[in-house]
Amino acid sequence: MNNFFISEPPFAAPARRLVTLLNKGLHFLKPGYQLTAAPNPVVDMNTLEQRINYFHLLDATLAAQIPGDVIELGCFTGQCALLFQKVLQMHHSDKMLHLYDSFETQFTLQGNVANVLERNFALAGLPMPVLHKGYFQQTLPSQLPARICFTHIDCGFGADALAHKEVMLHCLQTVYPRLSKGAVCVLMDYHDRRSGAIGHDVNPGVKLACDEFLASKPEQLVALYGNQISHAFFRKVAD
Ligand SMILES: C[S@@+](CC[C@H](N)C(=O)[O-])C[C@H]1O[C@@H](n2cnc3c(N)ncnc32)[C@H](O)[C@@H]1O
């Protein structure tokens, strides 16, 4: 079976091989530490630490049998989504994975983003998720499942902070009422220096939106260590 945490297309493979080689050399010098490859923000959409967080959050949600489907708002070519589908498969779950994206942001990718995502799922031998193509303003809430047990909101693409905040608020306002009691909502790029986050505040609109939205809600945000990129989550208190 493929590794849970290295499920993306082989963008980062050359860097990983170089780091492995250097670590072999370091092993003989016994410096007491090893190198890890920093994610390339252009092609690596998440860090190894974040993948470990996703794995455990989704695994625990499924083990607790929280009702509803799994969704991701902002899937691009599916690096996170591949991991989510693998965890669902590991649990023999009949929950659906729904992915939402305009599929119009290319970053540095050549070609059709949705086609690349579908190819990645086929190459990984994983069931195809349900794709909802279009801007969130059109697809949410009308195309959301009735109940949700886990959501990943990851819609940063370099827009200015206030524009991104508005998109985030729309996502939160439409998804929140459908989260089951105990459901997990993971917020990519939530960066709170006061909580000890390191790395870069790549999308400050996330914190602006989440803090404003959750101010009137009983849920508490938990900042997670993500190494070079921050994120956070909350667990829904009631249906
Ligand atoms: C950082 S990428 C997501 C990376 C993805 N989670 C992964 O693991 O590969 C952000 C995505 O959000 C999408 N996006 C941003 N704003 C959007 C909007 N208003 N409606 C639909 N998609 C949007 C972009 O098209 C882009 O693919």
The ligand as a MOL file (V3000), in Angstrom:
LIG
                    3D

  0  0  0     0  0            999 V3000
M  V30 BEGIN CTAB
M  V30 COUNTS 27 29 0 0 0
M  V30 BEGIN ATOM
M  V30 1 C -4.1210 25.9450 -2.1420 0
M  V30 2 S -5.1770 25.3060 -3.3430 0 CHG=1
M  V30 3 C -5.8230 23.8510 -2.5860 0
M  V30 4 C -4.7970 22.7550 -2.4020 0
M  V30 5 C -5.4180 21.4070 -2.1040 0
M  V30 6 N -6.1020 21.4010 -0.8280 0
M  V30 7 C -4.3940 20.2890 -2.1460 0
M  V30 8 O -4.2390 19.5630 -1.1610 0
M  V30 9 O -3.7640 20.1190 -3.1860 0 CHG=-1
M  V30 10 C -6.5380 26.4110 -3.2620 0
M  V30 11 C -7.6590 26.0730 -4.2360 0
M  V30 12 O -8.8040 26.8490 -3.8780 0
M  V30 13 C -9.5240 27.1210 -5.0640 0
M  V30 14 N -10.3850 28.2860 -4.8160 0
M  V30 15 C -10.0300 29.4570 -4.2310 0
M  V30 16 N -11.0900 30.2810 -4.1460 0
M  V30 17 C -12.1340 29.6170 -4.7020 0
M  V30 18 C -13.5080 29.9380 -4.9200 0
M  V30 19 N -14.0130 31.1280 -4.5520 0
M  V30 20 N -14.2970 29.0150 -5.4950 0
M  V30 21 C -13.7910 27.8090 -5.8880 0
M  V30 22 N -12.5040 27.4480 -5.7180 0
M  V30 23 C -11.6770 28.3400 -5.1280 0
M  V30 24 C -8.4510 27.3660 -6.0940 0
M  V30 25 O -8.9480 27.1270 -7.3990 0
M  V30 26 C -7.3390 26.3860 -5.6810 0
M  V30 27 O -7.3840 25.2090 -6.4500 0
M  V30 END ATOM
M  V30 BEGIN BOND
M  V30 1 1 1 2
M  V30 2 1 2 3
M  V30 3 1 2 10
M  V30 4 1 3 4
M  V30 5 1 4 5
M  V30 6 1 5 6
M  V30 7 1 5 7
M  V30 8 2 7 8
M  V30 9 1 7 9
M  V30 10 1 10 11
M  V30 11 1 11 12
M  V30 12 1 11 26
M  V30 13 1 12 13
M  V30 14 1 13 14
M  V30 15 1 13 24
M  V30 16 1 14 15
M  V30 17 1 14 23
M  V30 18 2 15 16
M  V30 19 1 16 17
M  V30 20 1 17 18
M  V30 21 2 17 23
M  V30 22 1 18 19
M  V30 23 2 18 20
M  V30 24 1 20 21
M  V30 25 2 21 22
M  V30 26 1 22 23
M  V30 27 1 24 25
M  V30 28 1 24 26
M  V30 29 1 26 27
M  V30 END BOND
M  V30 END CTAB
M  END
